[in-house]
Amino acid sequence: MKLPSRAAALAVAVLIGSAAGVCRAPAAQAAVKVLPNVDMEATVKAAQIDPRRADSTLTPGARDSVLLVEQALRDRGLLDAQWVDGYFGTTTIAAYAKYQKSLGYTGLDANGLPGRTSLTGLGTDRFKVTRVITPGPRVPTDEGFVVNARTQGMLAEAERLLGHGLVLEQGSYNPGGDPTSAGTHDGGGVVDISVQGMTSAARTAAARALRRVGFAAWVRSPAQGDWPWHIHAVALSDTDLSSQAQHQAGDYYLGLNGLSGRGPDDGPKVTIRTWEEYQRL
């Protein structure tokens, strides 16, 4: 009779242990911290547009992500609480640039636009970064200029849509290369494209294709500045954009022509999309 008793006792112990395990599981699960998401695409878009707005309108879809970034900057003593409002304006740009510099970044890496590494670091134990944007490595072009891999892919797709190639007159990462460019080519994501031999319709078609794949693109004429006819193209949301190119990207979203006079956009009308948004179509 002792063996059955021990067997029964063992069975009871197993049942009790199993029940305890079931009871402990929810507690263990509850201990896992679920972090909110920061949408990098939306955040970078706001960081381009908001500083160029004449009012405090929030960029659609960006508020929650921008708030999380601003709260993290506030807690690091880089942004006053009054500016934690979901609006990625000039004050938040400056605060983010300070944060980048605190990491030892300089130049383009401290341009105030959230990059993947800095944004991920800012979010440690606070938020997760989703829909990441990366410019990719710098690569040479056939014309001997330099662009990044993201820009290269965008140009290749625009050429595919057009059915013919495009010839660059100026690439990216070219500080001081052309004084008439006013610093727009100092960073990544910006190219000038030759329109030599193109008709007016062909120039417009090229600008339209560039816009479709995620560039802010304008046909520039000699009447607008000290330059020949060409197409100026800025890759939206390229996190290597110079400050001047960031302004042009923001103005494009706001229906402007990207020039210092901030006149109305004179390019072909398309639905504005970034490269990442275009690829998801």
C-alpha positions as CSV (number, residue, x, y, z in Angstrom):
1,M,0.0,0.0,0.0
2,K,3.0,2.3,0.5
3,L,3.9,2.4,-3.2
4,P,0.5,3.5,-4.4
5,S,0.6,6.2,-1.7
6,R,4.0,7.5,-2.9
7,A,2.7,7.4,-6.5
8,A,-0.3,9.3,-5.5
9,A,1.8,11.8,-3.7
10,L,4.0,12.2,-6.7
11,A,1.1,12.7,-8.9
12,V,-0.3,15.4,-6.6
13,A,3.1,17.1,-6.6
14,V,3.3,17.1,-10.3
15,L,-0.2,18.6,-10.6
16,I,0.6,21.3,-8.1
17,G,3.8,22.1,-9.8
18,S,2.1,22.3,-13.2
19,A,-0.6,24.5,-11.8
20,A,2.0,26.8,-10.2
21,G,3.8,27.0,-13.5
22,V,0.6,28.0,-15.2
23,C,0.0,30.6,-12.6
24,R,3.6,31.9,-12.9
25,A,3.5,32.2,-16.7
26,P,1.3,35.3,-17.0
27,A,3.4,37.0,-14.4
28,A,6.6,36.3,-16.4
29,Q,5.0,37.5,-19.5
30,A,3.8,40.7,-17.9
31,A,7.4,41.4,-16.9
32,V,8.4,41.7,-20.6
33,K,8.5,45.4,-21.4
34,V,6.6,46.2,-24.7
35,L,8.1,49.3,-26.3
36,P,6.2,51.7,-28.5
37,N,7.3,52.1,-32.2
38,V,8.9,55.1,-33.8
39,D,8.2,55.2,-37.5
40,M,11.4,56.5,-39.0
41,E,9.9,57.2,-42.4
42,A,7.2,59.4,-40.8
43,T,9.7,61.1,-38.4
44,V,12.2,62.0,-41.2
45,K,9.3,63.3,-43.3
46,A,8.2,65.6,-40.5
47,A,11.8,66.7,-40.0
48,Q,11.9,67.9,-43.6
49,I,8.5,69.5,-43.8
50,D,7.8,71.0,-40.4
51,P,10.7,73.5,-40.3
52,R,9.4,75.0,-43.6
53,R,5.8,75.5,-42.5
54,A,4.4,78.9,-41.9
55,D,2.2,77.5,-39.2
56,S,2.2,74.6,-36.6
57,T,0.3,72.1,-38.7
58,L,1.5,68.6,-37.8
59,T,2.7,66.2,-40.6
60,P,0.0,63.6,-41.0
61,G,1.0,60.2,-39.4
62,A,4.1,61.6,-37.7
63,R,2.8,63.0,-34.4
64,D,3.1,59.9,-32.1
65,S,6.6,59.1,-33.4
66,V,7.8,62.7,-33.1
67,L,6.5,62.9,-29.6
68,L,8.5,59.9,-28.5
69,V,11.7,61.4,-30.1
70,E,11.1,64.7,-28.4
71,Q,10.4,63.2,-25.0
72,A,13.7,61.3,-25.3
73,L,15.5,64.6,-26.2
74,R,13.8,66.3,-23.3
75,D,14.9,63.7,-20.9
76,R,18.5,64.2,-22.1
77,G,18.2,67.9,-21.3
78,L,18.4,68.8,-25.0
79,L,14.9,70.1,-25.6
80,D,12.6,72.2,-23.3
81,A,9.3,70.6,-22.4
82,Q,7.4,73.3,-24.2
83,W,8.6,72.0,-27.5
84,V,7.5,68.4,-26.9
85,D,4.5,68.8,-29.2
86,G,4.7,66.3,-32.0
87,Y,6.0,69.1,-34.4
88,F,9.5,68.5,-35.7
89,G,10.3,72.2,-36.2
90,T,13.6,74.1,-36.2
91,T,13.9,73.8,-32.4
92,T,13.6,70.0,-32.5
93,I,16.0,69.9,-35.5
94,A,18.6,71.8,-33.5
95,A,18.1,69.6,-30.4
96,Y,18.5,66.5,-32.5
97,A,21.7,67.9,-34.0
98,K,23.0,68.5,-30.5
99,Y,22.2,64.9,-29.6
100,Q,24.1,63.7,-32.7
101,K,27.1,65.8,-31.8
102,S,27.0,64.4,-28.3
103,L,27.6,61.0,-29.9
104,G,30.7,62.4,-31.6
105,Y,29.1,62.9,-35.0
106,T,30.1,65.8,-37.2
107,G,29.1,67.3,-40.6
108,L,26.4,65.4,-42.4
109,D,26.0,63.0,-39.5
110,A,24.9,65.9,-37.3
111,N,22.5,67.5,-39.7
112,G,19.5,67.2,-37.4
113,L,17.8,64.5,-39.5
114,P,17.3,61.3,-37.6
115,G,19.6,58.6,-38.9
116,R,19.2,54.9,-38.2
117,T,22.1,54.6,-35.7
118,S,21.4,57.7,-33.7
119,L,17.6,57.1,-33.6
120,T,18.1,53.5,-32.5
121,G,20.4,54.7,-29.8
122,L,18.0,57.4,-28.6
123,G,15.3,54.8,-28.3
124,T,17.2,52.4,-26.1
125,D,14.7,51.1,-23.5
126,R,12.2,53.7,-24.8
127,F,11.1,52.8,-28.3
128,K,11.7,50.5,-31.3
129,V,12.5,52.0,-34.7
130,T,10.4,50.7,-37.5
131,R,10.4,51.4,-41.3
132,V,14.1,52.2,-41.3
133,I,15.7,54.4,-44.0
134,T,19.3,53.9,-45.0
135,P,21.2,55.9,-47.7
136,G,23.6,53.0,-48.2
137,P,27.2,53.2,-49.2
138,R,28.6,55.8,-51.5
139,V,29.1,54.6,-55.1
140,P,30.6,56.1,-58.2
141,T,28.5,57.0,-61.3
142,D,29.4,56.4,-64.9
143,E,30.1,60.1,-65.2
144,G,32.7,60.0,-62.4
145,F,30.4,61.6,-59.7
146,V,29.5,60.1,-56.3
147,V,26.0,59.2,-55.1
148,N,24.7,56.8,-52.4
149,A,23.2,53.4,-53.1
150,R,19.6,54.6,-52.4
151,T,20.0,57.5,-54.9
152,Q,21.5,55.1,-57.5
153,G,18.5,52.8,-57.2
154,M,16.1,55.7,-57.6
155,L,17.8,56.9,-60.7
156,A,17.9,53.4,-62.2
157,E,14.1,53.1,-61.7
158,A,13.4,56.5,-63.2
159,E,15.4,55.4,-66.2
160,R,13.4,52.3,-66.5
161,L,10.1,54.3,-66.4
162,L,11.5,56.6,-69.1
163,G,12.9,53.8,-71.3
164,H,16.2,55.6,-71.6
165,G,19.2,56.7,-69.6
166,L,19.9,59.9,-67.8
167,V,23.2,61.8,-67.8
168,L,24.4,63.5,-64.6
169,E,26.0,66.9,-64.6
170,Q,26.7,66.9,-60.8
171,G,26.4,64.3,-58.1
172,S,26.2,64.3,-54.3
173,Y,28.8,64.8,-51.5
174,N,30.3,67.6,-53.5
175,P,30.9,70.5,-51.0
176,G,31.9,73.7,-52.8
177,G,31.8,72.0,-56.2
178,D,29.4,74.4,-57.7
179,P,28.8,77.8,-56.0
180,T,25.5,78.2,-57.8
181,S,24.1,75.1,-56.0
182,A,24.1,77.0,-52.7
183,G,25.2,73.9,-50.7
184,T,22.4,71.6,-51.9
185,H,25.0,69.1,-53.2
186,D,27.1,69.1,-50.1
187,G,25.4,66.0,-48.8
188,G,23.7,63.0,-50.3
189,G,20.6,62.5,-52.3
190,V,21.0,65.4,-54.7
191,V,21.9,65.3,-58.4
192,D,21.8,67.6,-61.5
193,I,20.8,65.9,-64.7
194,S,21.7,67.1,-68.2
195,V,18.8,67.9,-70.6
196,Q,21.0,68.6,-73.6
197,G,19.2,67.7,-76.8
198,M,15.8,67.2,-74.9
199,T,12.7,68.8,-76.1
200,S,10.5,70.7,-73.6
201,A,8.2,67.7,-73.4
202,A,11.1,65.3,-72.9
203,R,12.4,67.5,-70.0
204,T,9.0,67.4,-68.4
205,A,8.7,63.7,-68.8
206,A,12.1,63.1,-67.2
207,A,11.2,65.4,-64.2
208,R,7.9,63.5,-63.9
209,A,9.6,60.1,-63.8
210,L,12.1,61.3,-61.1
211,R,9.2,62.6,-59.0
212,R,7.3,59.3,-59.3
213,V,10.2,57.4,-57.7
214,G,10.7,59.8,-54.8
215,F,12.7,62.8,-56.0
216,A,11.7,66.4,-55.6
217,A,12.7,67.3,-59.2
218,W,12.5,70.6,-61.1
219,V,13.5,71.6,-64.6
220,R,15.8,74.7,-64.0
221,S,16.1,77.3,-66.7
222,P,18.8,80.1,-67.2
223,A,16.1,82.6,-66.4
224,Q,16.0,81.3,-62.8
225,G,19.7,81.5,-62.0
226,D,23.3,81.5,-63.2
227,W,23.1,78.0,-64.7
228,P,22.2,76.2,-68.0
229,W,19.0,74.2,-68.5
230,H,19.1,71.1,-66.3
231,I,17.0,69.1,-63.9
232,H,17.7,69.5,-60.2
233,A,16.6,66.4,-58.2
234,V,16.5,65.9,-54.4
235,A,15.9,62.4,-53.0
236,L,13.1,62.9,-50.4
237,S,14.0,61.5,-46.9
238,D,17.6,60.8,-47.7
239,T,19.1,61.1,-44.2
240,D,22.4,62.5,-45.7
241,L,20.7,65.6,-47.1
242,S,22.5,68.9,-46.4
243,S,20.5,71.5,-44.6
244,Q,19.8,73.4,-47.8
245,A,18.6,70.2,-49.5
246,Q,16.4,69.5,-46.5
247,H,14.7,72.9,-47.1
248,Q,14.1,72.1,-50.8
249,A,12.5,68.7,-49.9
250,G,10.2,70.4,-47.3
251,D,9.3,73.1,-49.8
252,Y,8.4,70.5,-52.4
253,Y,5.9,68.9,-50.0
254,L,4.4,72.3,-49.5
255,G,3.9,73.0,-53.2
256,L,6.9,75.3,-53.7
257,N,9.7,75.4,-56.3
258,G,12.7,74.8,-54.1
259,L,14.3,78.2,-54.9
260,S,15.2,80.9,-52.5
261,G,12.2,83.0,-53.5
262,R,9.9,80.1,-52.5
263,G,7.7,80.5,-55.6
264,P,5.0,78.0,-56.5
265,D,6.0,74.6,-57.8
266,D,6.4,74.7,-61.6
267,G,6.9,71.0,-62.2
268,P,4.7,68.2,-63.3
269,K,2.0,67.2,-60.8
270,V,2.4,63.7,-59.3
271,T,1.4,62.1,-56.1
272,I,4.3,62.8,-53.7
273,R,5.9,59.6,-52.5
274,T,9.3,58.7,-51.0
275,W,11.4,55.9,-52.5
276,E,10.3,53.6,-49.8
277,E,6.6,54.4,-50.4
278,Y,7.1,53.9,-54.2
279,Q,8.6,50.5,-53.6
280,R,5.6,49.3,-51.6
281,L,3.2,50.1,-54.4
